[in-house]
Structures are given as structure tokens and as C-alpha cells.
Amino acid sequence: MRTARKHVTALLVAGAVACVLAAGLAGCAAGTAGTASNSGAGAGASETPTLSGAITVYAAASLKSTFTKLASDFEAKNPGTKITLNFAGSSDLVTQITQGAPADVFASADTKNMAKLTDAKLIDGAPADFATNVLEIAVPPSNPASISSFADLAKPGVKVVVCAPQVPCGAAAETVEKATGTTLAPVSEESSVTDVLGKVISGEADAGLVYVTDVKNAGDKVKGIPFAEADQAVNTYPIASVGTSKNKELAAAFIAAVTGSEGKTVLSDAGFGTP
């Protein structure tokens, strides 16, 4: 009997030693089964929930190139998601959302238009500022009117195009006019900055007031004329989730992508400033 007990004890000791020696590589299955189970539960709890579904993002026209890239990158990193983009002048987008358009996220080219939705209690939480922009004069590559300053836009015979006053780029133009004492006589007022740029590219205008980002994005289709007075009207861009969104988790994740490091890089590369 004693011999049997000694034999069993020896086996247990040998097993324990083997377990300790193997712990650094694979662990002792019998002694760590419970720990492995708990570890697995902890890892699962810390994982980021899988995003799915679709949202519609209403964004200022000046954000078209950057948001198109950000949405494409977001979908690639989150299979099963779909980001639909709707670009227009910020004031037009506000009207659409106020009238019940199915927007999940709104990104404005100024704080004034975002405030309209906030005041109407159509926005969830506080909007996040994510970029800034300033005006620049866009002219055809040949610069037929010989524009070299903001004051030149008021010269007789110059066909200048601007955004309508209710549009952020139009409001910024008015601010610069007041700051410089210059009165413009535009041949047309457009509903979005991309429409202004289009008039210049097509040769319908000698000059247009757009954002520096629009000039950069247009490449050699236009020539940019910077002017110091542009600093008098810096537009800050806010983004927020619309209260009627049916996929608030996905909306919040996209906003986080825009305001995070990746979004900052894409926006900076496009010429946007930081708020």
C-alpha cells in the first residue's frame, strides 16, 4: 500500500514539474483551463463592435474630394458599411434636412448654418469643428482680366462670380468686401462654391471667389490668386450627427474618422487648415 502511494506521489510530482517546465511554451492544460476561458471572455469584451449598415452624409460642396476619399477608405476598413454622400451649398443642405431629408451626418462649411440645425434641435450633441478654410481668387490659366488683387475684382468690365450671401463662401466674400471697403458687382451669385469654380473653368467668368482648397483641387484648370485680406474671413467647418439618424453608431464612427488622425491628414493634404 505504501509502495502504491509512493508511486502515485511520484507521478504527481513528475506531472507538476512537467507542467511548470512546459508553462513557458504552451501552459499546463489541466491547471490553466479556467484561466484560458476567462482570458478569452476578456478579449472578446475589449474588441471593437463590428460596424454595419448604411448612412447618408450631407456635406458642403467644398468637401467633395476629401469626403469622397474618407468615405471610400472608411468602407474599405469596415466591410458591410455603405456611406452615401450628398454635396451642395451648406444653406441648401440645411433646408433639405429641415424639411425631413434622410441625413445621418451633416458637415457644414461654416458654424452659422450648423447653428440653424442645432437651434432647431435637429442635431445630436455638440458639433465638432474639424477644419478651416479661406477664400482665394480663381482665374482662368491665362488670367485675361489681369487680376492680381482683391481690389481688381471691382474694376469695370471684370466678370466676377461669387457665392450667394446665404452660402458660407458668399458670406465670407461679403466680410472681405466690408473689411477692405471694396464693393463687387458680380455677374452671378451661385448656390455652391463648386458652381463658382465651374463658371471660371468654363470661361464664363474672368474670376471667381472660391476656397484655397478648390483652387488646389482644380489643378491646372485655374490659376489661384491669394490675397492677404482673406484672413478677415476664416470659415470653420463643424460636423455632427443628425438627430433622426437610424444608425447612430455608424454615424458616430464616421465622424470619428473625419475628426481623427486619418481625417486630419486627408484634409491637410487638400489644403484645409486646423480649427
N, C-alpha and C positions, 0 to 999 in steps of 0.2 A: 504493500500500500504506500509506504513512504517512498519506495522507488518510483512508483507511478506519479506521485505528487511532484517529486523532484523532476521527473521527465516533463510534466506539464508546465512546471515553473520555468524550466529551461527554455521550453518552446515559446512561452510568453515573453520572456526576456529577449530572446533572439528576435522575435517578431517586432518588439518595441524598438530594438536597436536598428533593425532594418528599416522601420518606418521613419525613424529620425534621420538616418542616412539618406533616405530617398526623398525626404521632405523638400530639400532644396530644388529638386527637379520636378517631381510630379505630385508630392504630398502623399500622405497616407490615406487611402480611400476610406477605410473604416473610421479613422479618427477625425476626418475633415468633411464628411458628407454633409453634416448640418451646416458647417461654415460655408461650404460651396453654395448651398441652397440660398442662404441669407445673402451672400455676395451677389448672386445672380439677381435677386429681388432688388437689391440696392442699385445695381447697374441699370436695370430696367426703369427704375423710378427717376433716374437722372437723365435719361435720354430725352431729346427734344421731340415733342409730338410731331407726327407726320402731317404735313400740310396738304390739303386737297381742296378741290372746288375751283370756283372762278370768281373774279371781282372785276369791276369796271372802274378805271381810274380816269377822272376828269382833270386834265392838266392844261395849264397855259400854253399857248402856241409856241412860245419861245423855248419850251422844254421838250419839243418833239424829238429831237435827235438823242438827247440824253436819256429821256424816259423810255424811248424805244429800246435802247441798249440795256438799260437797267431791267426792264420787263423781260427781255429775252434771256438775260443772264439769270434772272430770278427763276424763270420757268425751267431753265436747264438744270439748276441746282435743286429744284423741287418738282420732280416729275409728278404729274397728276394735277398740276395747277395751271390756270389759264388767266392771263392778265389782258383784258381788253382796254385799249387806250382811246380816249376821245379828246382831241385837241381843238381849242378855239380860244378866242379872247376871254380873259378871266370874267369879265362882266357878263358875257353871253352864257358862260358855264354856270354862273351864279343864278341867272334867270332860269336855266334849264333845271337845275337842282331844286330851286324854289318851287317850280311847277311840278315836281314829282319825278324827275328823271331818275332812273335806277343807278345812281352813282354810289360807289363804296368808298372811294377816296377822292379828295379834292386838293389839287396843288395850284395855288394862285401865284400870279406874278407880282402881287402886292398884298399888303396887310388889310387895306381898305375893303377889298372885295371879300376876303375871308371873314372880316368882321361882320359883313352883312348876313352871312350864314350863321355865324356864332350868335349874333343878336337875335336871329330867328329861331334859335335853339335847334338848329339842324346839324350841328357838329358835335361829335363825341369828344369830351375832354378839351384840353387846351391844344391849339395848333402848335406845331414845331417849326421854327424857322430853319431852313436848310441851305439857302443860297442868297446871293445878292447879284444885282446886275445894273449896269449903267448904259446910257444911250451912246450911240456913235452914228455919225453920218455915213450913209451908204450911197455911193455914186456909181454909175457905170464905169467900167475899167478905163475908158478914155476921158472921163470927167469933163464932159462937154461944156458945162457951165463954169468950169474952173473954180470949184468950191474948195476953200481952204480953211474956213472958219464957220462958226455957228451964225455969225452976222451975215455971211454971204448968202445964207438961205433966204434972206429978206430982200435981196437985190431984185430989181424989176426984171421980169421975164423969166426968172428961175422957177421951174416947175417942181415944187417940193410936195411930197406926200407924207402925211403923219397918221398916227392912230387917232381914232375918235377920243374925245376927252374922258369918256367913262372907262376906256381901256387903260390899263396901267401904263403902257408906253406913251399914250396920249396925255395922260395926267402928268407924266414926267416931263414931256415936251413943254407943257404949259408952265410947269415950275421953272424950267430953264429960261423960258421966254421972260417971265417976270423977274428972274434973278439978273438977267442981262439987259433988260429994257428993250428987248427985240420983239417985234410983232411979225409973226409969219402970216402969209396968205396962201395956205395950201390949196392945191388944185383938187385934192380929195382927202377925205378922212376915212380910214379903213377900220374894220372891226377887229383886226388882229395884226400883230407885228409881221407875220408871215405874208399877209396881203400887201403890206407896205413894201416889203422886200421884193415881192413878185413884180410890183409896178416898176421898181428900179431895174431889175434884171431884164424885164421885157422892153425897156427903153421908153416906157410911158412917162417916166419922171426923170428929172435931172438929179434929184437927190431925195433921200428918204431918211427919216429918223427911226432907227431900229436899235436893237441892243448890240453890244460888242460881240456877244455870243452868236448873233445872227450873221454878222459880217464874217466872223471866223468860220462858221459852218458853211457859208456860201462859197468859200474858196476864191477862185479867180473870176467868179461871175460878177463880183462887185469889188470896188475899192473902198476901204474904210478910211474915214477922215475923223480922227479923235479930236475932241475939243475939251479944254480944261473945265469949262462950265458944267460938264456932265456930272461932276461930283456934287452939284447942287441938288441932284435928284437921283439918289440911290434907291433902287427898289429892292425890298426884302421879300423873299419867297417863303410862304408858310405852307405846310401840308397837314392834313387832318383826315380822320375817318368820318364819313357821313353817318349820322345817327340811324338812318334807315337801312344801313348795310345788313345783309343777311349772312355775311361771312366775316365777322369782325376779327376773328383770329388771323385769317389770311390778309385782311386789310392792314392789321397792325404789323404783320410780318413784312409786308411790302414797304410800309412807312419806315420801319426799322432799317431796311436795306437802303432806302434813299438817304436817310439821315446818318447812316453808319459809315464806316471807313471806305467801303466799296463805292457808295454813292458819292462821297466827297471826292474821291479820285476821278470818277467819271465827270462830275460837274466841273471840277477844277481844270481837267483837260480840255473841256469845252469853252473855258473862259469865264466861268462863273466865279464870283468871289464868295467868301465865307461871311455868314451873318455876325 
